[in-house]
Amino acid sequence: MDTDASKKPAPCPNDELPAATSARDRRRTIVAASAGNFAEWYDWGVYGVVATMIAQRFFPAGDSALALVGAYAIFAIAYLTRPFGTVLFGHIADSFGRTKALSLTIVLTCGATALIGFIPTYASIGVAAPLLLLLCRLIQSLGTGGEHATAIAFVYEHGPRGGKAKAVGMLSALTLAGLLSGTLLATGLSAVLPPDAWSTWGWRMLFWLSLPMGLIGLYVRRNTQDSEEFRQLQRSRQHKATLRTSPVLEALRTSWRKILLFVAFLGTWSIVSAIVTSYLATFLKQNHALSQAQAYAANTTSSATAVVFVLLFAPFVDRLGLRRATVVACLFVAAAVVPGFLLAGTTPAGAFLGAVLLGAAKGILAVPSLLAVSQIFPARFRVSAGGLSYNVAASGLGGTAPIVAIALNETFGSSLAFASYIVLAALVTIVIMLTAGRRWTGESA
């Protein structure tokens, strides 16, 4: 399936990979790129763990289930600004440099996350509380819309030949470490602080901590530079007399079919990522066989497992190639999610085993999915096209996943309903990979 082959412009010299970046510079770029992603996924982890607390504090009392749906509805609605963030920051990244975009996105992402910790409760300011929460989430999501794809492209372009998946895997592992840090801090604080302190100000500290994270990340990013591949692209542009169109418009004009197909391809990752990150904590806390501490610990175990499997699978992605690695990852997801959710709803031991299965599914799927965000598109509109695809999928499928999970599980009275939904998404991604040509995936014949 070689889409848009006839309309795609001839490859430019700037799309060829230049000489490899030094190992020291690659480590520096991974740390710089991970800084914002760490904070972004830290917020995801915190929001998922304290979703019930947010529901209690920012929504009317009386119906806890409705309040929880409201908290996740804001989580879903906030995704709507991600594509706009891609258009804005994708233009900056593809036109003026990855480092410029990354410096701006980390300010928005971390600033908005920290502000959530300062919002008064519903009892204090009424309906303004959920509205302010929504505003902060929209701003945070706007920054995230440009953050993730830019960071992946930044690391991908600095990565060595034959080792780009491993570089993206390191970024993914450090990013997921942000999620792990959020869940660990939430678990620790909720266990150490008295219940009254935790419910009044303790959970707010989790959001306040994103402010120093953002300042450190901004400092690191301002002391890095764009890859040689991107600098070659800029030099090539300077020698052209014709006016250059917007990267987003060029991507939509020349590769709109590929973008649409890529949105469908990313569906599985968007759903699995959102569920394991944000919904699993709530699902575990609804298991009456678990104490709150056990539910937090099982959720943390899932996050730690994801980090481990990212690092283990990344070298195999370089060897297998994007297409085969994606098929392997989706087969594992399809095989793991049903027993994972079934076990997570049973005994404490079963809950931990189910969390491990779900975390492993996320970790294995992460590397080929995120590698594809940069590998499939050329450097001249890599962030714009990859980010737009990624965030449309994240908005339409990832942001709604917790609500879909609650609705399906409540309707059918079983976690098998939503697990089947994930299996279906994995099968769709497998079909796309098996029918797509090598040129579509950016692989050599």
Secondary structure, DSSP 8 states (H G I E B T S, - for coil): --TTTTTS----GGGS--S---HHHHHHHHHHHHHHHHHHHHHHHHHHHTHHHHHHHHS-TT-HHHHHHHHHHHHHHGGGGHHHHHHHHHHHHHHH-HHHHHHHHHHHHHHHHHHHTT---HHHHTTHHHHHHHHHHHHHHHHHHHHHHHHHHHHHHHS-TT-HHHHHHHHHHHHHHHHHHHHHHHHHHHHHS-HHHIIIIIHHHHHHTHHHHHHHHHHHHTT----HHHHHHHHHHHT--S----HHHHHHHHHHHHHHHHHHHTHHHHHHHHIIIIIHHHHHHT-TTS-HHHHHHHHHHHHHHHHHHHHHHHHHHHHH-HHHHHHHHHHHHHHHHHHHHHHHTS-HHHHHHHHHHHHHHHHHHHHHHHHHHHHSS-GGGHHHHHHHHHHHHIIIIITTHHHHHHHHHHHHSSTHHHHHHHHHHHHHHHHHHHHS-HHHHT---
